[in-house]
Amino acid sequence: MNYTYIVECSDGSLYTGWTNDLEKRILAHNSGKGAKYTKTRLPVRLVYYEEFLTKEEAMSREYRIKRLTRQEKIKLIKQLSV
């Protein structure tokens, strides 16, 4: 399974990514081995995710979510939160 996810960083900012192992990726973020963006904003908290059969679908969804405004992301999170 592949996932597109949003985490909330300690400073309140949102980070969107994709992975094929959601639990491992969140652990990586929180150990400082995730994305460069999250390294200085630890800890992160998973607030949203979607499942996809293929990597391409997850990556495509990640791209679309990253183009949303912060308010649109918050609305998405509230609709289908973890």
Long-range contacts (C-beta under 8 A, 24 or more apart in sequence): 1-51, 1-52, 1-53, 2-51, 2-52, 2-53, 2-54, 2-55, 2-57, 2-58, 3-49, 3-50, 3-51, 3-52, 3-58, 4-49, 4-50, 4-52, 4-58, 4-59, 4-61, 4-62, 4-65, 5-46, 5-48, 5-49, 5-50, 6-46, 6-47, 6-48, 6-49, 6-65, 6-73, 6-76, 6-77, 7-38, 7-44, 7-45, 7-46, 7-47, 8-44, 8-45, 8-47, 9-37, 9-38, 9-41, 9-42, 9-44, 10-41, 10-42, 10-43, 10-44, 11-41, 13-41, 14-47, 14-70, 14-73, 14-74, 14-77, 15-41, 15-44, 16-62, 16-65, 16-66, 16-73, 17-62, 18-55, 18-58, 18-59, 18-61, 18-62, 19-58, 20-55, 20-58, 22-46, 22-49, 46-82, 47-77, 47-81, 47-82, 48-76, 48-77, 48-80, 48-81, 48-82, 49-82, 50-80
